[in-house]
Amino acid sequence: MVASVRVARVERGGIAAALGMERGTELLSINGRRIADFLDWEFLSADEDLVIEARQPDGEHVVYEVERGEGDSMGVELEPPTVRQCANRCEFCFIEGLPPGLRAPLYLRDDDYRLSFAYGNFATLSNVRERDVRRILEYRLSPLYVSVHATPHDVRRVLLNNPKVPDVIGQLTTLAAGGIQFHCQMVIVPGINDGVVLEQSLSDLWALGDAVLTAAIVPVGLTQFSHLYTGRAMDREAARGLLSVTSRWAARAQAERNQPWVFGSDELYLLADVPLPDAPYYGEFAQIENGVGSVTMLRQRVGEGLPALARHDGRRIGVVTGTAMAPLMPPLLDALRDATGATFDLLPVVNSLFGPTTTTAGLLTSADIRNALAGRVDLDLAMVPAECINERGQFLDDRLFDDVRDELPMTVLPSYDFIDVLREPVR
């Protein structure tokens, strides 16, 4: 059954509104080509002369003829696409480490090359077929974000727990020949894809030349619910070994290609108890959403934003964070104190849902926030990590930020970098 592409919203002033399109209209084809998903709509509707076949909500079949001027917007928002789900069963999969009762979308096991291009989601390409390759090449869906994990085929089959997984180097080679580039990641499971396997994987990716823009080394992350995982946990010694490999390859890349190319995630540095690189090392922070350079970016934003901060003299401000960031916070809070006149209390929180091995601030829950702040009547303001709240204002455990905020005895604001909250006086 072919999924339909329907209009979710028609913007005022756009071409679709002028045509009389309505919410619920099914978009069938453009210039004779069937519209299978949002990619077809985005790319095919970019032409100047369009013949759009559609089916209105009442079932009437209509044809719209459009002469589109440069810069004219179609003014259409589509219903969310049906997401291609993952067929792998990786032991280290984040979803396999989730308990029941969280936000429903968290349990969606997406592995969709379209979302890789559109949003930077990592995909394994294990479910990509020949017709998908043709679309990637035709629409030049580049760069893609690819979870490689290991290039030796036998090892990758073990890691993905999927005997049918295709040869990833063959896939990348075919796509690279068509001009597609990649940001790659390897989640490292000690004893499986470190050591010789990691060296081979980096060599294979390096051999693809400019097609592989960056490669990230990420330590396996586990929660107390990671019931499938049978391997070793990442420890300080293993993390330091991975950083040694990363540093050696980065030095080679810097010498030969004038950029480090391979990066360790922030978590890897924190586990290894090794100082993080400065901002120039990360260039354009291409994998910051993957936790590569996030701490350094935070330091940079704070440093650049200090001159613009308002005075908060006499205020006592709580800063809630995860246990991983806690040792790195004091210098930042000292700088904020000097710039604002406020007193800052650091409130590191052990994750009550996922367990103490989950240390990132972005996975804190509403219960963690309440536990940290409920009794702090001495605080005028508390800042909580904005990353632990989604665009609908929900925590991971499905509680609304507004509801939690109303239960607490101080003003509570989400913050990405402190500057976003402190640049203005807070009532």
Contacts in CASP RR format, 6 or more apart in sequence:
PFRMAT RR
TARGET T0000
AUTHOR 0000-0000-0000
METHOD contacts of the structure
MODEL  1
MVASVRVARVERGGIAAALGMERGTELLSINGRRIADFLDWEFLSADEDL
VIEARQPDGEHVVYEVERGEGDSMGVELEPPTVRQCANRCEFCFIEGLPP
GLRAPLYLRDDDYRLSFAYGNFATLSNVRERDVRRILEYRLSPLYVSVHA
TPHDVRRVLLNNPKVPDVIGQLTTLAAGGIQFHCQMVIVPGINDGVVLEQ
SLSDLWALGDAVLTAAIVPVGLTQFSHLYTGRAMDREAARGLLSVTSRWA
ARAQAERNQPWVFGSDELYLLADVPLPDAPYYGEFAQIENGVGSVTMLRQ
RVGEGLPALARHDGRRIGVVTGTAMAPLMPPLLDALRDATGATFDLLPVV
NSLFGPTTTTAGLLTSADIRNALAGRVDLDLAMVPAECINERGQFLDDRL
FDDVRDELPMTVLPSYDFIDVLREPVR
2 36 0 8 1.000
3 36 0 8 1.000
3 37 0 8 1.000
3 81 0 8 1.000
3 82 0 8 1.000
4 26 0 8 1.000
5 26 0 8 1.000
5 27 0 8 1.000
5 35 0 8 1.000
5 36 0 8 1.000
5 37 0 8 1.000
5 38 0 8 1.000
5 40 0 8 1.000
5 41 0 8 1.000
5 78 0 8 1.000
5 79 0 8 1.000
5 81 0 8 1.000
6 24 0 8 1.000
6 25 0 8 1.000
6 26 0 8 1.000
6 27 0 8 1.000
6 78 0 8 1.000
6 79 0 8 1.000
7 16 0 8 1.000
7 21 0 8 1.000
7 22 0 8 1.000
7 23 0 8 1.000
7 24 0 8 1.000
7 25 0 8 1.000
7 26 0 8 1.000
7 27 0 8 1.000
7 76 0 8 1.000
7 77 0 8 1.000
7 78 0 8 1.000
7 79 0 8 1.000
8 23 0 8 1.000
8 24 0 8 1.000
8 77 0 8 1.000
8 78 0 8 1.000
8 79 0 8 1.000
8 80 0 8 1.000
9 23 0 8 1.000
9 76 0 8 1.000
9 77 0 8 1.000
10 16 0 8 1.000
10 17 0 8 1.000
10 20 0 8 1.000
10 21 0 8 1.000
10 22 0 8 1.000
10 23 0 8 1.000
10 75 0 8 1.000
10 76 0 8 1.000
10 77 0 8 1.000
11 17 0 8 1.000
11 73 0 8 1.000
11 75 0 8 1.000
11 76 0 8 1.000
11 77 0 8 1.000
13 75 0 8 1.000
14 72 0 8 1.000
14 73 0 8 1.000
14 74 0 8 1.000
14 75 0 8 1.000
15 66 0 8 1.000
15 68 0 8 1.000
15 72 0 8 1.000
15 73 0 8 1.000
15 74 0 8 1.000
15 75 0 8 1.000
16 74 0 8 1.000
16 75 0 8 1.000
16 76 0 8 1.000
17 75 0 8 1.000
19 64 0 8 1.000
19 66 0 8 1.000
21 54 0 8 1.000
21 64 0 8 1.000
21 76 0 8 1.000
22 56 0 8 1.000
22 57 0 8 1.000
23 57 0 8 1.000
24 57 0 8 1.000
24 79 0 8 1.000
25 54 0 8 1.000
25 55 0 8 1.000
25 56 0 8 1.000
25 57 0 8 1.000
26 54 0 8 1.000
26 55 0 8 1.000
27 35 0 8 1.000
27 41 0 8 1.000
27 52 0 8 1.000
27 53 0 8 1.000
27 54 0 8 1.000
27 78 0 8 1.000
28 34 0 8 1.000
28 35 0 8 1.000
28 53 0 8 1.000
28 54 0 8 1.000
28 55 0 8 1.000
29 35 0 8 1.000
29 52 0 8 1.000
29 53 0 8 1.000
30 40 0 8 1.000
30 41 0 8 1.000
30 44 0 8 1.000
30 45 0 8 1.000
30 47 0 8 1.000
30 50 0 8 1.000
30 51 0 8 1.000
30 52 0 8 1.000
30 53 0 8 1.000
31 44 0 8 1.000
31 47 0 8 1.000
31 49 0 8 1.000
31 50 0 8 1.000
31 51 0 8 1.000
32 51 0 8 1.000
32 53 0 8 1.000
33 40 0 8 1.000
33 44 0 8 1.000
34 40 0 8 1.000
35 41 0 8 1.000
35 44 0 8 1.000
37 81 0 8 1.000
37 82 0 8 1.000
37 114 0 8 1.000
38 78 0 8 1.000
38 81 0 8 1.000
38 114 0 8 1.000
38 118 0 8 1.000
39 114 0 8 1.000
39 118 0 8 1.000
39 135 0 8 1.000
39 139 0 8 1.000
39 141 0 8 1.000
41 76 0 8 1.000
41 78 0 8 1.000
43 139 0 8 1.000
44 50 0 8 1.000
45 52 0 8 1.000
45 74 0 8 1.000
47 68 0 8 1.000
48 67 0 8 1.000
48 68 0 8 1.000
48 69 0 8 1.000
48 70 0 8 1.000
49 66 0 8 1.000
49 67 0 8 1.000
49 68 0 8 1.000
50 64 0 8 1.000
50 65 0 8 1.000
50 66 0 8 1.000
50 68 0 8 1.000
51 63 0 8 1.000
51 64 0 8 1.000
51 65 0 8 1.000
51 66 0 8 1.000
52 63 0 8 1.000
52 64 0 8 1.000
52 65 0 8 1.000
52 66 0 8 1.000
53 61 0 8 1.000
53 62 0 8 1.000
53 63 0 8 1.000
54 61 0 8 1.000
54 62 0 8 1.000
54 63 0 8 1.000
54 64 0 8 1.000
55 61 0 8 1.000
55 62 0 8 1.000
56 62 0 8 1.000
68 74 0 8 1.000
81 114 0 8 1.000
83 108 0 8 1.000
83 110 0 8 1.000
83 112 0 8 1.000
83 115 0 8 1.000
84 110 0 8 1.000
84 111 0 8 1.000
84 112 0 8 1.000
84 113 0 8 1.000
84 114 0 8 1.000
84 127 0 8 1.000
85 108 0 8 1.000
85 109 0 8 1.000
85 110 0 8 1.000
85 111 0 8 1.000
85 112 0 8 1.000
86 93 0 8 1.000
86 109 0 8 1.000
86 110 0 8 1.000
86 111 0 8 1.000
86 124 0 8 1.000
86 126 0 8 1.000
86 127 0 8 1.000
87 111 0 8 1.000
87 126 0 8 1.000
87 127 0 8 1.000
87 162 0 8 1.000
87 164 0 8 1.000
88 111 0 8 1.000
88 124 0 8 1.000
88 126 0 8 1.000
88 160 0 8 1.000
88 161 0 8 1.000
88 162 0 8 1.000
88 165 0 8 1.000
89 96 0 8 1.000
89 160 0 8 1.000
89 161 0 8 1.000
89 162 0 8 1.000
89 228 0 8 1.000
90 96 0 8 1.000
90 149 0 8 1.000
90 159 0 8 1.000
90 160 0 8 1.000
90 161 0 8 1.000
91 159 0 8 1.000
91 161 0 8 1.000
91 189 0 8 1.000
91 226 0 8 1.000
91 228 0 8 1.000
91 229 0 8 1.000
91 230 0 8 1.000
91 231 0 8 1.000
92 187 0 8 1.000
92 189 0 8 1.000
92 220 0 8 1.000
92 221 0 8 1.000
92 222 0 8 1.000
92 226 0 8 1.000
92 229 0 8 1.000
93 109 0 8 1.000
93 228 0 8 1.000
94 221 0 8 1.000
95 106 0 8 1.000
95 107 0 8 1.000
95 108 0 8 1.000
95 109 0 8 1.000
96 225 0 8 1.000
96 226 0 8 1.000
96 227 0 8 1.000
96 228 0 8 1.000
96 229 0 8 1.000
97 222 0 8 1.000
97 223 0 8 1.000
97 225 0 8 1.000
97 226 0 8 1.000
97 227 0 8 1.000
97 354 0 8 1.000
98 106 0 8 1.000
98 107 0 8 1.000
98 223 0 8 1.000
98 225 0 8 1.000
99 225 0 8 1.000
99 353 0 8 1.000
99 354 0 8 1.000
101 397 0 8 1.000
101 398 0 8 1.000
102 396 0 8 1.000
102 397 0 8 1.000
102 398 0 8 1.000
103 390 0 8 1.000
103 394 0 8 1.000
103 396 0 8 1.000
103 397 0 8 1.000
103 398 0 8 1.000
106 396 0 8 1.000
110 121 0 8 1.000
110 123 0 8 1.000
111 123 0 8 1.000
111 124 0 8 1.000
111 126 0 8 1.000
111 127 0 8 1.000
112 121 0 8 1.000
112 123 0 8 1.000
113 123 0 8 1.000
113 125 0 8 1.000
113 128 0 8 1.000
113 132 0 8 1.000
113 136 0 8 1.000
113 141 0 8 1.000
113 144 0 8 1.000
114 141 0 8 1.000
115 121 0 8 1.000
115 123 0 8 1.000
116 122 0 8 1.000
116 123 0 8 1.000
116 141 0 8 1.000
116 144 0 8 1.000
116 145 0 8 1.000
116 146 0 8 1.000
117 136 0 8 1.000
117 141 0 8 1.000
117 142 0 8 1.000
117 143 0 8 1.000
117 144 0 8 1.000
120 145 0 8 1.000
120 289 0 8 1.000
121 145 0 8 1.000
122 145 0 8 1.000
122 146 0 8 1.000
122 147 0 8 1.000
122 185 0 8 1.000
122 290 0 8 1.000
123 144 0 8 1.000
123 145 0 8 1.000
123 146 0 8 1.000
123 147 0 8 1.000
124 146 0 8 1.000
124 147 0 8 1.000
124 149 0 8 1.000
124 160 0 8 1.000
124 165 0 8 1.000
124 168 0 8 1.000
125 144 0 8 1.000
125 146 0 8 1.000
125 166 0 8 1.000
125 168 0 8 1.000
125 171 0 8 1.000
126 160 0 8 1.000
126 162 0 8 1.000
126 164 0 8 1.000
126 165 0 8 1.000
126 166 0 8 1.000
128 136 0 8 1.000
128 166 0 8 1.000
128 171 0 8 1.000
133 171 0 8 1.000
133 174 0 8 1.000
133 175 0 8 1.000
135 141 0 8 1.000
136 144 0 8 1.000
136 175 0 8 1.000
136 180 0 8 1.000
137 175 0 8 1.000
137 178 0 8 1.000
137 179 0 8 1.000
137 180 0 8 1.000
140 179 0 8 1.000
140 180 0 8 1.000
141 180 0 8 1.000
142 179 0 8 1.000
142 180 0 8 1.000
142 181 0 8 1.000
143 180 0 8 1.000
143 181 0 8 1.000
143 182 0 8 1.000
143 183 0 8 1.000
143 213 0 8 1.000
144 175 0 8 1.000
144 180 0 8 1.000
144 181 0 8 1.000
144 182 0 8 1.000
144 183 0 8 1.000
145 182 0 8 1.000
145 183 0 8 1.000
145 184 0 8 1.000
145 185 0 8 1.000
145 290 0 8 1.000
146 168 0 8 1.000
146 172 0 8 1.000
146 182 0 8 1.000
146 183 0 8 1.000
146 184 0 8 1.000
146 185 0 8 1.000
147 184 0 8 1.000
147 185 0 8 1.000
147 186 0 8 1.000
147 187 0 8 1.000
148 156 0 8 1.000
148 168 0 8 1.000
148 184 0 8 1.000
148 185 0 8 1.000
148 186 0 8 1.000
148 201 0 8 1.000
148 205 0 8 1.000
148 215 0 8 1.000
149 156 0 8 1.000
149 159 0 8 1.000
149 160 0 8 1.000
149 185 0 8 1.000
149 186 0 8 1.000
149 187 0 8 1.000
149 193 0 8 1.000
149 201 0 8 1.000
150 156 0 8 1.000
150 159 0 8 1.000
150 186 0 8 1.000
150 192 0 8 1.000
150 193 0 8 1.000
150 197 0 8 1.000
150 198 0 8 1.000
150 200 0 8 1.000
150 201 0 8 1.000
151 168 0 8 1.000
151 169 0 8 1.000
151 200 0 8 1.000
151 201 0 8 1.000
151 204 0 8 1.000
151 205 0 8 1.000
152 197 0 8 1.000
152 200 0 8 1.000
152 201 0 8 1.000
153 165 0 8 1.000
153 167 0 8 1.000
153 168 0 8 1.000
155 192 0 8 1.000
155 193 0 8 1.000
155 197 0 8 1.000
156 165 0 8 1.000
156 168 0 8 1.000
157 163 0 8 1.000
157 165 0 8 1.000
158 192 0 8 1.000
159 189 0 8 1.000
159 192 0 8 1.000
159 193 0 8 1.000
169 204 0 8 1.000
169 208 0 8 1.000
172 182 0 8 1.000
172 205 0 8 1.000
172 208 0 8 1.000
172 211 0 8 1.000
172 212 0 8 1.000
173 208 0 8 1.000
175 182 0 8 1.000
175 211 0 8 1.000
176 182 0 8 1.000
176 208 0 8 1.000
176 209 0 8 1.000
176 211 0 8 1.000
179 211 0 8 1.000
180 211 0 8 1.000
181 210 0 8 1.000
181 211 0 8 1.000
181 212 0 8 1.000
181 213 0 8 1.000
182 208 0 8 1.000
182 211 0 8 1.000
182 212 0 8 1.000
182 213 0 8 1.000
183 213 0 8 1.000
183 214 0 8 1.000
183 215 0 8 1.000
183 216 0 8 1.000
183 286 0 8 1.000
183 287 0 8 1.000
184 205 0 8 1.000
184 212 0 8 1.000
184 214 0 8 1.000
184 215 0 8 1.000
184 216 0 8 1.000
185 215 0 8 1.000
185 216 0 8 1.000
185 217 0 8 1.000
185 218 0 8 1.000
185 287 0 8 1.000
185 290 0 8 1.000
186 193 0 8 1.000
186 198 0 8 1.000
186 201 0 8 1.000
186 215 0 8 1.000
186 216 0 8 1.000
186 217 0 8 1.000
186 218 0 8 1.000
187 218 0 8 1.000
187 219 0 8 1.000
187 220 0 8 1.000
187 221 0 8 1.000
188 194 0 8 1.000
188 198 0 8 1.000
188 217 0 8 1.000
188 218 0 8 1.000
188 219 0 8 1.000
188 220 0 8 1.000
188 234 0 8 1.000
188 242 0 8 1.000
189 220 0 8 1.000
189 231 0 8 1.000
189 232 0 8 1.000
190 220 0 8 1.000
190 231 0 8 1.000
190 232 0 8 1.000
190 233 0 8 1.000
190 234 0 8 1.000
190 235 0 8 1.000
190 238 0 8 1.000
191 231 0 8 1.000
191 232 0 8 1.000
192 231 0 8 1.000
193 201 0 8 1.000
194 238 0 8 1.000
194 241 0 8 1.000
194 242 0 8 1.000
195 245 0 8 1.000
198 217 0 8 1.000
198 242 0 8 1.000
198 245 0 8 1.000
199 245 0 8 1.000
202 215 0 8 1.000
202 245 0 8 1.000
202 249 0 8 1.000
202 262 0 8 1.000
205 212 0 8 1.000
205 215 0 8 1.000
206 212 0 8 1.000
206 249 0 8 1.000
206 253 0 8 1.000
206 261 0 8 1.000
212 261 0 8 1.000
213 286 0 8 1.000
214 261 0 8 1.000
214 262 0 8 1.000
214 263 0 8 1.000
214 286 0 8 1.000
214 287 0 8 1.000
215 261 0 8 1.000
215 262 0 8 1.000
215 263 0 8 1.000
216 262 0 8 1.000
216 263 0 8 1.000
216 264 0 8 1.000
216 265 0 8 1.000
216 287 0 8 1.000
216 290 0 8 1.000
216 292 0 8 1.000
217 242 0 8 1.000
217 245 0 8 1.000
217 246 0 8 1.000
217 262 0 8 1.000
217 263 0 8 1.000
217 264 0 8 1.000
217 265 0 8 1.000
217 268 0 8 1.000
218 264 0 8 1.000
218 265 0 8 1.000
218 267 0 8 1.000
218 268 0 8 1.000
218 290 0 8 1.000
218 291 0 8 1.000
219 234 0 8 1.000
219 238 0 8 1.000
219 239 0 8 1.000
219 242 0 8 1.000
219 265 0 8 1.000
219 267 0 8 1.000
219 268 0 8 1.000
219 271 0 8 1.000
220 229 0 8 1.000
220 233 0 8 1.000
220 234 0 8 1.000
221 234 0 8 1.000
221 267 0 8 1.000
221 357 0 8 1.000
221 358 0 8 1.000
222 229 0 8 1.000
222 233 0 8 1.000
222 357 0 8 1.000
223 354 0 8 1.000
223 355 0 8 1.000
223 357 0 8 1.000
223 358 0 8 1.000
224 354 0 8 1.000
224 355 0 8 1.000
224 357 0 8 1.000
225 354 0 8 1.000
232 238 0 8 1.000
233 357 0 8 1.000
234 271 0 8 1.000
235 271 0 8 1.000
236 271 0 8 1.000
236 272 0 8 1.000
236 273 0 8 1.000
239 268 0 8 1.000
239 269 0 8 1.000
239 271 0 8 1.000
239 272 0 8 1.000
240 272 0 8 1.000
240 274 0 8 1.000
241 272 0 8 1.000
242 264 0 8 1.000
242 268 0 8 1.000
242 272 0 8 1.000
243 264 0 8 1.000
243 268 0 8 1.000
243 269 0 8 1.000
243 272 0 8 1.000
243 274 0 8 1.000
246 262 0 8 1.000
246 263 0 8 1.000
246 264 0 8 1.000
246 268 0 8 1.000
249 261 0 8 1.000
249 262 0 8 1.000
250 260 0 8 1.000
250 261 0 8 1.000
250 262 0 8 1.000
250 263 0 8 1.000
253 259 0 8 1.000
253 260 0 8 1.000
253 261 0 8 1.000
253 262 0 8 1.000
254 260 0 8 1.000
254 261 0 8 1.000
259 283 0 8 1.000
260 281 0 8 1.000
263 282 0 8 1.000
263 287 0 8 1.000
263 292 0 8 1.000
263 293 0 8 1.000
264 292 0 8 1.000
265 290 0 8 1.000
265 291 0 8 1.000
265 292 0 8 1.000
265 293 0 8 1.000
266 276 0 8 1.000
266 291 0 8 1.000
266 292 0 8 1.000
266 293 0 8 1.000
266 294 0 8 1.000
266 295 0 8 1.000
266 296 0 8 1.000
267 291 0 8 1.000
267 324 0 8 1.000
267 359 0 8 1.000
267 360 0 8 1.000
269 275 0 8 1.000
269 276 0 8 1.000
270 324 0 8 1.000
270 359 0 8 1.000
276 293 0 8 1.000
276 295 0 8 1.000
276 296 0 8 1.000
277 293 0 8 1.000
277 296 0 8 1.000
278 296 0 8 1.000
279 296 0 8 1.000
279 297 0 8 1.000
279 299 0 8 1.000
279 300 0 8 1.000
281 296 0 8 1.000
282 288 0 8 1.000
282 292 0 8 1.000
282 293 0 8 1.000
282 296 0 8 1.000
282 297 0 8 1.000
285 292 0 8 1.000
285 293 0 8 1.000
285 297 0 8 1.000
286 292 0 8 1.000
287 293 0 8 1.000
288 294 0 8 1.000
288 297 0 8 1.000
295 325 0 8 1.000
295 328 0 8 1.000
298 332 0 8 1.000
298 417 0 8 1.000
299 332 0 8 1.000
301 417 0 8 1.000
301 419 0 8 1.000
302 332 0 8 1.000
302 335 0 8 1.000
302 336 0 8 1.000
302 417 0 8 1.000
302 418 0 8 1.000
302 419 0 8 1.000
303 335 0 8 1.000
305 419 0 8 1.000
305 423 0 8 1.000
306 335 0 8 1.000
306 336 0 8 1.000
306 339 0 8 1.000
306 419 0 8 1.000
307 339 0 8 1.000
308 419 0 8 1.000
308 423 0 8 1.000
309 336 0 8 1.000
309 339 0 8 1.000
309 340 0 8 1.000
309 419 0 8 1.000
309 422 0 8 1.000
309 423 0 8 1.000
310 340 0 8 1.000
310 422 0 8 1.000
310 423 0 8 1.000
310 424 0 8 1.000
310 425 0 8 1.000
311 340 0 8 1.000
311 341 0 8 1.000
311 425 0 8 1.000
312 340 0 8 1.000
312 341 0 8 1.000
312 342 0 8 1.000
312 381 0 8 1.000
312 422 0 8 1.000
312 425 0 8 1.000
312 426 0 8 1.000
313 340 0 8 1.000
313 341 0 8 1.000
313 342 0 8 1.000
314 341 0 8 1.000
314 342 0 8 1.000
314 343 0 8 1.000
315 340 0 8 1.000
315 341 0 8 1.000
315 342 0 8 1.000
315 343 0 8 1.000
315 380 0 8 1.000
315 381 0 8 1.000
315 426 0 8 1.000
316 342 0 8 1.000
316 343 0 8 1.000
316 345 0 8 1.000
316 378 0 8 1.000
316 379 0 8 1.000
316 380 0 8 1.000
316 381 0 8 1.000
317 342 0 8 1.000
317 343 0 8 1.000
317 344 0 8 1.000
317 345 0 8 1.000
317 379 0 8 1.000
317 380 0 8 1.000
317 381 0 8 1.000
317 382 0 8 1.000
317 383 0 8 1.000
318 344 0 8 1.000
318 345 0 8 1.000
318 346 0 8 1.000
318 347 0 8 1.000
318 373 0 8 1.000
318 376 0 8 1.000
318 379 0 8 1.000
318 381 0 8 1.000
318 382 0 8 1.000
318 383 0 8 1.000
319 329 0 8 1.000
319 333 0 8 1.000
319 344 0 8 1.000
319 345 0 8 1.000
319 346 0 8 1.000
319 347 0 8 1.000
319 382 0 8 1.000
319 383 0 8 1.000
319 418 0 8 1.000
320 347 0 8 1.000
320 349 0 8 1.000
320 361 0 8 1.000
320 364 0 8 1.000
320 368 0 8 1.000
320 369 0 8 1.000
320 372 0 8 1.000
320 373 0 8 1.000
320 382 0 8 1.000
320 383 0 8 1.000
320 384 0 8 1.000
320 385 0 8 1.000
321 329 0 8 1.000
321 346 0 8 1.000
321 347 0 8 1.000
321 348 0 8 1.000
321 349 0 8 1.000
321 361 0 8 1.000
321 385 0 8 1.000
322 348 0 8 1.000
322 349 0 8 1.000
322 351 0 8 1.000
322 359 0 8 1.000
322 360 0 8 1.000
322 361 0 8 1.000
322 362 0 8 1.000
322 364 0 8 1.000
322 385 0 8 1.000
323 348 0 8 1.000
323 349 0 8 1.000
323 350 0 8 1.000
323 351 0 8 1.000
323 356 0 8 1.000
323 359 0 8 1.000
324 359 0 8 1.000
324 360 0 8 1.000
324 361 0 8 1.000
325 348 0 8 1.000
325 360 0 8 1.000
325 361 0 8 1.000
326 346 0 8 1.000
326 348 0 8 1.000
329 346 0 8 1.000
330 346 0 8 1.000
332 418 0 8 1.000
333 344 0 8 1.000
333 346 0 8 1.000
336 342 0 8 1.000
336 344 0 8 1.000
336 418 0 8 1.000
336 422 0 8 1.000
337 343 0 8 1.000
337 344 0 8 1.000
340 422 0 8 1.000
342 422 0 8 1.000
345 376 0 8 1.000
345 379 0 8 1.000
347 372 0 8 1.000
347 373 0 8 1.000
347 376 0 8 1.000
347 382 0 8 1.000
349 364 0 8 1.000
349 368 0 8 1.000
349 369 0 8 1.000
349 371 0 8 1.000
349 372 0 8 1.000
350 356 0 8 1.000
350 368 0 8 1.000
351 358 0 8 1.000
351 359 0 8 1.000
351 363 0 8 1.000
351 364 0 8 1.000
351 365 0 8 1.000
351 368 0 8 1.000
352 365 0 8 1.000
352 367 0 8 1.000
352 368 0 8 1.000
352 371 0 8 1.000
353 363 0 8 1.000
353 365 0 8 1.000
353 367 0 8 1.000
353 368 0 8 1.000
353 396 0 8 1.000
353 397 0 8 1.000
354 363 0 8 1.000
361 385 0 8 1.000
361 387 0 8 1.000
361 388 0 8 1.000
362 385 0 8 1.000
362 387 0 8 1.000
362 388 0 8 1.000
363 388 0 8 1.000
363 396 0 8 1.000
364 384 0 8 1.000
364 385 0 8 1.000
364 388 0 8 1.000
364 395 0 8 1.000
364 396 0 8 1.000
365 388 0 8 1.000
365 395 0 8 1.000
365 396 0 8 1.000
365 397 0 8 1.000
365 399 0 8 1.000
366 395 0 8 1.000
366 397 0 8 1.000
366 399 0 8 1.000
366 401 0 8 1.000
366 404 0 8 1.000
367 397 0 8 1.000
369 384 0 8 1.000
369 388 0 8 1.000
369 395 0 8 1.000
369 404 0 8 1.000
369 408 0 8 1.000
369 412 0 8 1.000
370 404 0 8 1.000
370 407 0 8 1.000
370 408 0 8 1.000
373 379 0 8 1.000
373 382 0 8 1.000
373 408 0 8 1.000
373 409 0 8 1.000
373 410 0 8 1.000
373 412 0 8 1.000
374 407 0 8 1.000
374 408 0 8 1.000
374 409 0 8 1.000
375 409 0 8 1.000
376 382 0 8 1.000
376 409 0 8 1.000
376 410 0 8 1.000
377 409 0 8 1.000
377 410 0 8 1.000
379 409 0 8 1.000
379 410 0 8 1.000
380 410 0 8 1.000
380 411 0 8 1.000
380 426 0 8 1.000
381 410 0 8 1.000
381 411 0 8 1.000
381 412 0 8 1.000
381 413 0 8 1.000
381 421 0 8 1.000
381 426 0 8 1.000
382 408 0 8 1.000
382 410 0 8 1.000
382 411 0 8 1.000
382 412 0 8 1.000
382 413 0 8 1.000
383 412 0 8 1.000
383 413 0 8 1.000
383 414 0 8 1.000
383 415 0 8 1.000
383 418 0 8 1.000
383 421 0 8 1.000
384 412 0 8 1.000
384 413 0 8 1.000
384 414 0 8 1.000
384 415 0 8 1.000
385 414 0 8 1.000
385 415 0 8 1.000
386 414 0 8 1.000
386 415 0 8 1.000
386 416 0 8 1.000
387 416 0 8 1.000
388 395 0 8 1.000
388 396 0 8 1.000
389 395 0 8 1.000
389 401 0 8 1.000
389 414 0 8 1.000
393 400 0 8 1.000
393 401 0 8 1.000
393 402 0 8 1.000
394 400 0 8 1.000
394 401 0 8 1.000
395 401 0 8 1.000
395 404 0 8 1.000
401 414 0 8 1.000
404 412 0 8 1.000
405 412 0 8 1.000
411 426 0 8 1.000
411 427 0 8 1.000
413 421 0 8 1.000
413 426 0 8 1.000
415 421 0 8 1.000
END
